[in-house]
């Protein structure tokens, strides 16, 4: 179970600055559960491989762009950096958001596509709390059993956007914030950027 949780969590939170696409604008008028289903549907269609054809790369970009448009990256970025957010200027914040988005595209989404491809997904009843809605999902693995994944969404204009993912009680935002705090406590912002860029370069090959 722990191994499955590790795979799932890494797939969802490994390291956006993007305008939602028109295709998602239509889908966003639906309820929060539908937003999560669209998110996972797009991610599952992303193809991995070192030598992808140009049409495969184009399809990957289309699916990644739609998936990214369902995440509220500005809020996620601010929550992840926490107390450090105010210390950085707009250029640094935008740089962080762009890197985070690229890491979702090249690391998190491909890993998630592989993870979710052969699993049964069972949705529970959505719960509203103030300005957020929690969409519960249970992932069924043939050997490892059940893993609970909760998606927390907020409504932005006409769209429902994901602001956090919680795996068996562990918050994506809190987990990332803990990791970044360890780096920023002993280093400057440029060191965090260097590590993110290194991770991105490794993923891009």
Buried (B, 14 or more C-beta within 10 A) or exposed (E): EEEBBEBBBBBBBBBBBBEBBEBBBEBBEBEBBBBBBBBBBBBBBBEEEEEEEEEBEEBBEBBBBBBBBBBBBBBBBBBBBBEBBEEBEEEBBBBBBBBBBBBBBBBBBBBBBBBBEEBEBEEEEBEEEEEBBBBBBBBEBEEBEEBBBBBBBBBBEEBBBBBBBBBEEEBBBBBBBEBBBEBBEEEEBEEBBEBBBEBBEEBEE
